[in-house]
Amino acid sequence: MRTVRICVLILAALALSAPLGAEEINAPRSRWNPPDEAAADTSTINWARVADDAQGLAQGIPQGVPQDAAKPTAPSQSDKAAPVAQPQDKNQRDKADEQIKEQEHQRVLGVVPSFNVSYREDAVSLTGKQKIQLAFRSSIDPVTFAGAFLIAGYHEVANDTNFEWGAKGYMERVGAAYLDTFDSNMIGNGILPALLHQDPRYFRLGHGSTTHRLFYAAASAFVCKHDNTGKREPNYSNVLGNVAAGAISSLYYPDSNSDAGLAISNGLIVTAEGAFGAIFQEFWPDVSRKLFHKDPTNGRDAQYGTSGTPPTAAPKPDKP
């Protein structure tokens, strides 16, 4: 019964999230070829139209153009006063799309996805739909599924989740581990950030002292940027998302306690664990450059000097 419940929950989660992560594209119907005109009967000769064409040729009007249409008309006052729309919002969305595509190529050691990390100082705010799409993309990555199998294997050996031993219990552990990741990711990095207008990404600092960067990364689990303004505020999305995921997990873990206090404490524990993940993302490019001679930031750290501050321009020589 528990196996069926886990399978149903996984399918329901994917089915409900897929429309949010997909972009609907509807091809516009051409106004030059409406269905009625395409199916019109062309076997009957319109003698009135022929007469109009003949009269128009006599007056120097091209064939097929109505005589009223050939007369010059003065532009209306509304046409003169109509302002030209500036596609600023569209440009920002396009720029955010480009940055998201760049983030979707970020992987630790070329394997583990690092889609929710931004190395850019000019990162623009994401729309609610883009946040949900980014969370869904991370949730369905093959490495995310593989991680669920690894976590289930660990719990199978430790036998600490009260599932049965064997193939059946192992697959239940896999489903539970994946649901934990999926729920936390979709709620904490997608839905709640879209509703609360908070940016779910980790913005790597990349410069300054080691201590400063360490505290900056750890605080990101509890502090985030607000959309557009960029002001720091409590990261309600991340904390509440972890608490909600912990509460939902009581539906599929055996002998689980649905007490609200336990869900809150577990959510805070997961949030604290996320702080260690942010610390890893902060210093990973430094490790990658030193050990593997690869720069995940694509040279963006090079703009800072060894002291951790932006390089100053060289003074101009005095004129003789």
C-alpha positions as CSV (number, residue, x, y, z in Angstrom):
1,M,0.0,0.0,0.0
2,R,2.9,2.4,0.9
3,T,4.5,1.6,-2.5
4,V,1.4,2.6,-4.4
5,R,1.1,5.8,-2.3
6,I,4.7,6.8,-3.1
7,C,4.2,6.1,-6.9
8,V,1.0,8.0,-7.0
9,L,2.6,11.0,-5.2
10,I,5.5,11.0,-7.6
11,L,3.2,10.9,-10.7
12,A,0.9,13.5,-9.3
13,A,3.8,15.8,-8.5
14,L,5.3,15.5,-12.0
15,A,1.9,15.8,-13.6
16,L,1.0,19.0,-11.7
17,S,4.4,20.6,-12.2
18,A,4.9,19.8,-15.9
19,P,2.5,22.4,-17.2
20,L,4.3,25.0,-15.0
21,G,7.7,24.0,-16.3
22,A,6.6,23.9,-20.0
23,E,6.0,26.9,-22.2
24,E,2.8,27.0,-24.1
25,I,3.2,28.0,-27.8
26,N,0.2,28.7,-29.9
27,A,0.8,29.6,-33.6
28,P,-1.2,32.7,-34.6
29,R,-3.7,32.3,-37.4
30,S,-2.9,34.3,-40.4
31,R,-5.3,37.2,-41.0
32,W,-4.6,37.1,-44.7
33,N,-5.9,33.5,-45.2
34,P,-9.0,33.0,-43.0
35,P,-10.8,29.7,-43.4
36,D,-13.8,31.3,-44.9
37,E,-11.9,32.9,-47.7
38,A,-9.8,29.7,-48.3
39,A,-13.0,27.8,-48.9
40,A,-14.8,30.5,-50.9
41,D,-16.3,29.6,-54.2
42,T,-14.3,31.2,-57.0
43,S,-16.3,29.8,-59.9
44,T,-18.7,32.9,-60.1
45,I,-17.5,36.0,-61.9
46,N,-18.0,39.2,-60.0
47,W,-19.0,41.6,-62.8
48,A,-19.3,44.6,-60.4
49,R,-15.6,44.1,-59.5
50,V,-14.6,43.9,-63.1
51,A,-16.4,47.2,-63.8
52,D,-14.7,48.8,-60.9
53,D,-11.3,47.6,-62.1
54,A,-11.9,49.0,-65.6
55,Q,-12.9,52.4,-64.2
56,G,-9.9,52.4,-61.9
57,L,-7.5,51.7,-64.8
58,A,-9.0,54.6,-66.6
59,Q,-8.2,56.8,-63.6
60,G,-4.7,55.4,-63.1
61,I,-5.5,53.2,-60.1
62,P,-3.9,49.7,-60.0
63,Q,-6.1,46.7,-60.6
64,G,-7.6,45.1,-57.5
65,V,-7.3,48.2,-55.3
66,P,-10.6,49.8,-54.3
67,Q,-11.1,53.4,-55.5
68,D,-11.8,54.6,-52.0
69,A,-8.5,53.0,-50.7
70,A,-6.5,54.9,-53.4
71,K,-7.6,58.3,-52.1
72,P,-5.0,59.8,-49.7
73,T,-6.4,60.2,-46.2
74,A,-5.1,62.4,-43.5
75,P,-3.8,60.6,-40.4
76,S,-6.2,60.8,-37.4
77,Q,-5.4,62.6,-34.2
78,S,-5.2,59.3,-32.3
79,D,-2.6,58.0,-34.7
80,K,-0.4,61.1,-34.2
81,A,-0.7,60.9,-30.5
82,A,-0.1,57.2,-30.1
83,P,3.1,56.6,-28.2
84,V,5.6,53.9,-29.2
85,A,5.7,51.1,-26.7
86,Q,9.1,50.4,-25.2
87,P,9.6,46.6,-24.7
88,Q,11.6,47.0,-21.5
89,D,9.9,44.1,-19.7
90,K,10.4,41.9,-22.8
91,N,14.0,42.7,-22.9
92,Q,14.5,41.9,-19.2
93,R,12.7,38.5,-19.7
94,D,14.9,37.8,-22.7
95,K,18.0,38.7,-20.7
96,A,16.8,36.5,-17.8
97,D,16.3,33.6,-20.3
98,E,19.8,33.9,-21.6
99,Q,21.2,33.9,-18.0
100,I,19.1,30.8,-17.1
101,K,20.4,29.0,-20.2
102,E,23.9,29.8,-19.0
103,Q,23.2,28.5,-15.5
104,E,21.7,25.3,-16.9
105,H,25.2,24.4,-18.2
106,Q,26.8,24.8,-14.8
107,R,27.7,21.4,-13.3
108,V,30.2,20.5,-10.5
109,L,32.8,18.2,-12.0
110,G,30.8,18.3,-15.1
111,V,28.1,16.1,-13.5
112,V,26.2,17.5,-10.5
113,P,23.8,20.3,-11.6
114,S,24.5,23.8,-10.2
115,F,21.6,25.5,-11.9
116,N,20.6,27.7,-9.0
117,V,23.9,29.5,-8.7
118,S,24.7,32.8,-10.4
119,Y,28.2,34.1,-11.0
120,R,27.0,37.3,-12.6
121,E,26.9,40.7,-10.9
122,D,24.5,41.9,-13.6
123,A,21.9,39.1,-13.0
124,V,18.4,40.3,-13.6
125,S,15.3,39.3,-11.6
126,L,13.4,36.3,-12.8
127,T,9.6,36.1,-13.5
128,G,7.5,33.7,-11.5
129,K,7.3,31.4,-14.4
130,Q,11.0,31.4,-14.9
131,K,11.6,30.5,-11.3
132,I,9.2,27.5,-11.5
133,Q,10.8,26.4,-14.8
134,L,14.3,26.5,-13.3
135,A,13.2,24.5,-10.2
136,F,11.4,22.0,-12.4
137,R,14.5,21.7,-14.7
138,S,16.6,20.9,-11.7
139,S,14.1,18.4,-10.3
140,I,13.9,16.3,-13.4
141,D,17.6,16.2,-14.1
142,P,19.0,12.7,-14.4
143,V,21.5,13.3,-11.7
144,T,18.7,14.2,-9.3
145,F,17.1,10.8,-10.0
146,A,20.5,9.1,-9.5
147,G,21.0,10.9,-6.3
148,A,17.8,9.4,-5.0
149,F,19.1,5.9,-5.7
150,L,22.3,6.7,-3.8
151,I,20.5,8.2,-0.8
152,A,18.2,5.2,-0.7
153,G,21.2,2.9,-0.8
154,Y,22.7,4.7,2.2
155,H,19.4,4.4,4.2
156,E,19.1,0.7,3.1
157,V,22.5,-0.1,4.7
158,A,21.8,2.0,7.8
159,N,18.2,0.7,8.0
160,D,17.1,4.0,9.6
161,T,13.9,4.8,7.8
162,N,11.7,1.9,8.9
163,F,11.2,0.7,5.4
164,E,11.3,-3.1,4.6
165,W,14.6,-4.7,3.8
166,G,15.0,-5.9,0.2
167,A,14.1,-4.8,-3.3
168,K,10.6,-3.6,-2.3
169,G,11.9,-1.5,0.6
170,Y,14.8,-0.1,-1.4
171,M,12.5,1.2,-4.2
172,E,10.3,2.7,-1.6
173,R,13.3,4.5,-0.2
174,V,14.2,5.7,-3.7
175,G,10.7,7.1,-4.2
176,A,10.7,8.8,-0.8
177,A,14.2,10.3,-1.3
178,Y,13.2,11.7,-4.7
179,L,9.9,13.2,-3.3
180,D,11.9,14.9,-0.5
181,T,14.1,16.6,-3.1
182,F,11.3,17.3,-5.5
183,D,9.0,18.9,-2.9
184,S,11.7,21.0,-1.3
185,N,12.9,22.2,-4.7
186,M,9.6,23.0,-6.2
187,I,8.1,24.7,-3.2
188,G,11.2,26.4,-1.8
189,N,12.9,27.4,-5.1
190,G,9.9,27.7,-7.4
191,I,6.4,28.3,-6.1
192,L,7.1,30.4,-2.9
193,P,9.7,32.6,-4.6
194,A,7.2,33.3,-7.4
195,L,4.5,34.3,-4.8
196,L,6.8,36.2,-2.4
197,H,8.9,37.9,-5.2
198,Q,12.1,36.5,-3.8
199,D,15.1,35.3,-5.9
200,P,15.8,31.7,-5.2
201,R,19.3,31.7,-6.6
202,Y,22.6,31.8,-4.7
203,F,24.7,34.8,-5.9
204,R,28.3,33.9,-5.4
205,L,30.5,36.6,-3.9
206,G,33.8,35.4,-5.2
207,H,36.0,38.1,-3.6
208,G,36.9,39.4,-0.2
209,S,38.4,37.6,2.8
210,T,37.7,33.9,3.4
211,T,35.9,34.7,6.6
212,H,33.7,37.2,5.0
213,R,32.8,34.8,2.1
214,L,32.2,32.0,4.6
215,F,29.6,34.0,6.6
216,Y,28.1,35.4,3.4
217,A,27.5,32.0,2.0
218,A,26.1,30.6,5.3
219,A,23.7,33.5,5.7
220,S,22.2,32.9,2.2
221,A,20.2,30.0,3.5
222,F,18.3,32.5,5.7
223,V,18.6,35.8,3.7
224,C,17.8,36.4,0.0
225,K,17.4,39.2,-2.5
226,H,14.0,40.7,-3.2
227,D,13.1,40.9,-6.9
228,N,13.9,44.1,-8.8
229,T,14.9,46.1,-5.7
230,G,17.8,43.7,-4.8
231,K,17.3,44.4,-1.1
232,R,18.2,41.7,1.4
233,E,15.3,40.2,3.4
234,P,14.6,37.0,5.3
235,N,14.5,34.0,3.0
236,Y,10.9,32.9,3.8
237,S,10.7,30.9,0.6
238,N,13.6,28.6,1.5
239,V,12.7,28.1,5.2
240,L,9.0,27.6,4.6
241,G,9.7,25.4,1.6
242,N,11.8,23.0,3.7
243,V,9.1,23.0,6.5
244,A,6.4,22.3,4.0
245,A,8.4,19.5,2.4
246,G,9.0,18.0,5.8
247,A,5.3,18.1,6.6
248,I,4.4,16.4,3.3
249,S,6.9,13.6,3.9
250,S,4.7,12.3,6.7
251,L,2.4,11.0,4.0
252,Y,4.9,8.4,2.7
253,Y,7.4,7.7,5.5
254,P,6.4,4.7,7.7
255,D,5.6,5.4,11.4
256,S,6.2,9.1,10.8
257,N,5.1,11.8,13.2
258,S,2.9,14.5,11.7
259,D,3.4,16.8,14.6
260,A,3.8,20.5,13.5
261,G,6.7,21.1,15.8
262,L,8.6,18.2,14.4
263,A,8.0,19.4,10.8
264,I,9.3,22.9,11.8
265,S,12.4,21.5,13.5
266,N,13.2,19.2,10.5
267,G,12.7,22.1,8.1
268,L,15.2,24.2,10.1
269,I,17.7,21.4,10.1
270,V,17.4,21.0,6.3
271,T,17.8,24.8,5.9
272,A,21.0,24.7,8.0
273,E,22.3,21.8,5.8
274,G,21.6,24.1,2.8
275,A,24.0,26.6,4.3
276,F,26.8,24.1,3.9
277,G,25.8,23.6,0.2
278,A,26.0,27.4,-0.3
279,I,29.5,27.4,1.3
280,F,30.6,24.7,-1.1
281,Q,29.2,26.7,-4.1
282,E,31.1,29.8,-2.9
283,F,34.5,28.1,-2.9
284,W,34.0,25.5,-5.6
285,P,35.3,27.7,-8.4
286,D,38.5,28.3,-6.4
287,V,39.0,24.6,-5.9
288,S,38.2,23.9,-9.6
289,R,40.8,26.4,-10.9
290,K,43.5,25.1,-8.6
291,L,43.0,21.4,-8.9
292,F,41.4,21.0,-12.4
293,H,42.6,24.2,-14.1
294,K,39.0,25.0,-15.1
295,D,37.1,28.2,-14.3
296,P,33.4,27.7,-13.8
297,T,33.0,31.5,-13.7
298,N,34.4,31.9,-17.2
299,G,36.9,34.5,-16.1
300,R,34.5,36.6,-14.0
301,D,36.7,36.3,-10.9
302,A,39.7,37.6,-12.8
303,Q,38.4,41.2,-12.6
304,Y,39.3,41.1,-8.9
305,G,42.8,41.5,-7.6
306,T,44.5,39.1,-5.2
307,S,43.5,41.3,-2.3
308,G,39.8,40.6,-3.0
309,T,39.0,44.1,-4.2
310,P,38.4,45.3,-7.7
311,P,41.5,46.5,-9.5
312,T,42.0,50.2,-9.7
313,A,42.9,52.0,-12.9
314,A,46.6,52.9,-13.3
315,P,47.3,56.6,-12.7
316,K,47.9,58.6,-15.8
317,P,51.4,60.0,-16.3
318,D,51.9,63.7,-15.7
319,K,52.3,65.7,-18.8
320,P,55.9,67.1,-19.3
